[in-house]
Amino acid sequence: MQFTSESVETLVEQFTKLPTIGKKTARRLANYVLKMPREEVETIASALTAVKEDVQRCSTCYVVADRDPCPICSSEKRDASTVCVVEESSDLTAIEQTNEYRGVYHVLGGVISPLDGVGPDDLRVHELATRIDPTFEDAAAGASPDRAASSDGGAVGDEDEPSTNGRMDGEDASETQVDEVILAVNPNVEGDTTAYYVSQLLEPFDVRVTRIARGLPIGGDLEYADEATLSRALEGRGHVE
């Protein structure tokens, strides 16, 4: 039996579709909306609509933005030779708030998670490799049928294989624009798996692959730190400044 407004129940039901929002929280939000001035509710509704109509992904780094290319990729003040790889656009925002990074970004769109059915092909790892060397996509696309034929005694010989550095023969390695790729993925199983896969994919290229340090947080206490965190902190130790 319906004891309250059907419109309110519909709003509650929509709120429960949001992550971490249960039935009770959704009902509190719906009651709060009822008390809000109509103008504020209309502003929220307009903002929700604008997100779907105006927001797009940058065709270079794949961050969500209002224009393509995004302000970071189009800025002449950014160092395009350094690419910071993040999982989602929200991670980019966190790094930008430090005011320490001056390079550009690449948003993977998630991490490798076999349990969730997410593999490398579901992420933008090949787009990353193509940013480093535009010939990567062409070489990958033309490799499988020819190599299959060569294994059966086909006409494809060793001289047709692409060079080990990921470029076509005769191409100057100095033309590579990206010098360093920083892997800024979360320090968990999925993040470690993704970092390993990306590092292996980029190994043939003339590019330095690094990962952000992991260890004790500022203000942390050694007594309460877990063994894994302490181990990572010791591995990533640096000079005293």
C-alpha positions as CSV (number, residue, x, y, z in Angstrom):
1,M,0.0,0.0,0.0
2,Q,1.2,3.5,-0.9
3,F,1.3,5.7,2.2
4,T,3.2,8.6,0.8
5,S,3.4,10.6,-2.5
6,E,4.2,8.5,-5.6
7,S,6.5,11.3,-6.8
8,V,8.5,11.2,-3.6
9,E,8.8,7.4,-3.8
10,T,10.0,7.7,-7.4
11,L,12.7,10.2,-6.3
12,V,13.7,7.9,-3.5
13,E,14.0,5.0,-5.9
14,Q,16.2,7.1,-8.2
15,F,18.5,8.2,-5.3
16,T,19.0,4.5,-4.4
17,K,20.6,4.0,-7.8
18,L,23.5,6.2,-6.8
19,P,26.5,4.4,-5.2
20,T,26.6,4.0,-1.4
21,I,23.0,5.4,-1.2
22,G,20.7,3.1,0.7
23,K,16.9,3.4,1.2
24,K,17.1,5.4,4.4
25,T,19.6,7.8,3.0
26,A,17.6,8.2,-0.2
27,R,14.5,9.0,1.8
28,R,16.4,11.6,3.8
29,L,17.6,13.2,0.6
30,A,14.1,13.2,-0.9
31,N,12.7,14.9,2.3
32,Y,15.5,17.5,2.1
33,V,14.6,18.2,-1.6
34,L,11.0,18.8,-0.5
35,K,12.2,21.6,1.8
36,M,14.5,23.2,-0.7
37,P,13.3,26.4,-2.6
38,R,12.1,25.6,-6.1
39,E,14.9,27.7,-7.6
40,E,17.6,25.5,-6.0
41,V,15.9,22.3,-7.1
42,E,15.8,23.6,-10.7
43,T,19.5,24.5,-10.5
44,I,20.3,21.0,-9.5
45,A,18.1,19.6,-12.3
46,S,19.8,21.8,-14.8
47,A,23.3,20.8,-13.6
48,L,22.4,17.1,-14.0
49,T,21.1,17.7,-17.5
50,A,24.2,19.7,-18.4
51,V,26.5,16.9,-17.3
52,K,25.0,14.6,-19.9
53,E,24.7,17.2,-22.7
54,D,27.9,19.3,-22.4
55,V,30.6,17.1,-20.9
56,Q,32.7,15.1,-23.2
57,R,36.0,13.2,-23.1
58,C,39.3,14.7,-24.4
59,S,40.4,12.8,-27.5
60,T,44.0,12.9,-26.3
61,C,44.0,12.1,-22.5
62,Y,40.3,11.0,-22.1
63,V,39.6,13.2,-19.1
64,V,36.0,14.5,-18.8
65,A,35.9,18.1,-20.0
66,D,33.7,20.7,-21.6
67,R,35.9,21.0,-24.7
68,D,38.2,18.9,-26.8
69,P,41.1,19.0,-26.4
70,C,40.9,19.7,-22.6
71,P,42.6,22.7,-21.0
72,I,45.6,20.6,-19.9
73,C,46.3,19.0,-23.2
74,S,45.9,22.4,-25.1
75,S,48.1,24.3,-22.6
76,E,51.5,25.4,-23.9
77,K,52.7,25.5,-20.3
78,R,52.4,21.8,-19.7
79,D,55.3,19.4,-20.3
80,A,54.0,16.9,-23.0
81,S,57.1,14.7,-22.6
82,T,55.8,13.4,-19.2
83,V,52.5,11.5,-19.1
84,C,50.9,10.6,-15.8
85,V,48.6,7.6,-16.1
86,V,45.6,7.6,-13.7
87,E,42.5,5.3,-13.3
88,E,39.8,8.0,-13.5
89,S,39.3,11.7,-14.0
90,S,38.9,12.2,-10.2
91,D,42.5,11.0,-9.7
92,L,43.7,13.7,-12.1
93,T,41.9,16.3,-10.0
94,A,43.6,15.0,-6.8
95,I,47.1,15.3,-8.4
96,E,46.4,18.7,-9.8
97,Q,45.5,20.0,-6.4
98,T,49.1,19.3,-5.2
99,N,50.4,22.0,-7.7
100,E,53.5,19.9,-8.1
101,Y,52.9,18.2,-11.4
102,R,53.5,20.0,-14.7
103,G,53.1,17.2,-17.3
104,V,50.0,15.8,-19.0
105,Y,47.7,12.9,-18.3
106,H,46.2,9.7,-19.6
107,V,43.0,8.3,-18.1
108,L,42.7,4.5,-18.4
109,G,39.1,4.4,-17.4
110,G,39.5,1.8,-14.7
111,V,41.9,-1.0,-13.7
112,I,42.4,-4.6,-14.7
113,S,40.0,-6.7,-12.6
114,P,39.3,-10.3,-13.8
115,L,36.8,-10.9,-11.0
116,D,34.7,-7.9,-12.4
117,G,35.3,-9.0,-16.0
118,V,37.5,-6.0,-16.8
119,G,40.5,-6.9,-19.0
120,P,43.2,-4.8,-20.7
121,D,41.0,-4.4,-23.8
122,D,38.4,-2.6,-21.7
123,L,40.9,0.0,-20.7
124,R,42.8,2.7,-22.8
125,V,46.2,1.0,-22.6
126,H,46.6,0.7,-26.3
127,E,45.7,4.3,-26.8
128,L,48.5,5.1,-24.3
129,A,51.0,3.1,-26.4
130,T,49.8,4.9,-29.5
131,R,50.5,8.3,-27.8
132,I,54.1,7.2,-27.2
133,D,54.6,5.8,-30.7
134,P,51.9,6.3,-33.5
135,T,53.2,3.2,-35.3
136,F,52.1,0.9,-32.5
137,E,48.5,0.7,-33.6
138,D,49.5,-0.1,-37.2
139,A,52.0,-2.7,-36.2
140,A,49.6,-4.4,-33.8
141,A,46.8,-4.4,-36.4
142,G,48.9,-6.0,-39.1
143,A,50.8,-8.5,-36.9
144,S,48.4,-11.3,-36.3
145,P,47.3,-12.5,-39.7
146,D,50.8,-12.3,-41.3
147,R,52.5,-14.0,-38.3
148,A,50.0,-16.7,-38.3
149,A,50.8,-17.3,-42.0
150,S,54.5,-17.3,-41.4
151,S,54.2,-20.0,-38.7
152,D,52.5,-22.2,-41.3
153,G,55.3,-21.6,-43.7
154,G,54.0,-18.4,-45.3
155,A,56.0,-15.8,-47.2
156,V,56.5,-13.5,-44.3
157,G,60.1,-13.4,-43.2
158,D,62.1,-12.0,-40.4
159,E,62.9,-8.9,-42.4
160,D,59.2,-7.9,-42.2
161,E,59.1,-8.0,-38.5
162,P,58.8,-4.6,-36.8
163,S,61.9,-3.4,-34.9
164,T,62.1,-4.3,-31.2
165,N,61.8,-0.7,-30.1
166,G,58.2,-0.4,-31.4
167,R,59.1,1.7,-34.4
168,M,59.2,0.8,-38.1
169,D,62.7,0.2,-39.5
170,G,64.6,3.4,-40.2
171,E,62.6,5.6,-37.9
172,D,64.6,7.9,-35.6
173,A,64.1,7.1,-31.9
174,S,64.6,10.8,-31.1
175,E,61.2,11.5,-32.7
176,T,59.4,10.1,-29.6
177,Q,57.7,12.9,-27.7
178,V,57.1,11.1,-24.4
179,D,60.2,10.5,-22.2
180,E,58.5,9.3,-19.0
181,V,55.3,7.6,-18.1
182,I,54.2,7.9,-14.4
183,L,51.8,5.2,-13.2
184,A,49.6,6.8,-10.6
185,V,47.3,3.8,-9.9
186,N,46.0,2.8,-6.5
187,P,48.2,0.5,-4.4
188,N,46.0,-2.6,-4.4
189,V,45.9,-5.9,-6.2
190,E,44.1,-4.4,-9.2
191,G,46.4,-1.4,-9.4
192,D,49.5,-3.6,-9.2
193,T,48.2,-5.8,-11.9
194,T,47.4,-2.8,-14.1
195,A,50.8,-1.2,-13.5
196,Y,52.6,-4.5,-14.3
197,Y,50.6,-4.9,-17.6
198,V,51.2,-1.3,-18.7
199,S,55.0,-1.5,-17.8
200,Q,55.3,-4.7,-19.9
201,L,53.4,-3.2,-22.8
202,L,55.7,-0.1,-22.8
203,E,58.9,-2.0,-22.3
204,P,59.8,-2.2,-26.0
205,F,59.6,1.6,-26.2
206,D,62.3,4.1,-25.5
207,V,60.5,5.6,-22.5
208,R,61.0,5.6,-18.8
209,V,58.2,4.0,-16.8
210,T,57.9,5.0,-13.1
211,R,55.3,4.6,-10.4
212,I,54.4,7.0,-7.6
213,A,55.9,6.1,-4.2
214,R,54.0,4.2,-1.5
215,G,54.6,4.3,2.2
216,L,53.7,6.0,5.4
217,P,51.4,9.0,5.3
218,I,52.4,12.4,6.8
219,G,51.6,12.3,10.5
220,G,51.4,8.5,10.6
221,D,52.7,6.4,13.4
222,L,55.1,3.5,12.8
223,E,53.5,1.5,15.6
224,Y,50.2,1.3,13.9
225,A,51.4,0.8,10.3
226,D,50.8,-2.6,8.7
227,E,53.7,-4.8,7.4
228,A,52.9,-4.2,3.8
229,T,52.9,-0.4,4.1
230,L,56.2,-0.5,6.1
231,S,57.8,-2.8,3.5
232,R,56.8,-0.4,0.7
233,A,58.1,2.5,2.7
234,L,61.5,0.9,3.1
235,E,61.7,0.0,-0.6
236,G,60.8,3.5,-1.6
237,R,63.1,5.3,0.8
238,G,64.9,8.4,-0.4
239,H,67.4,11.0,0.6
240,V,66.7,13.2,3.6
241,E,65.8,16.8,2.5
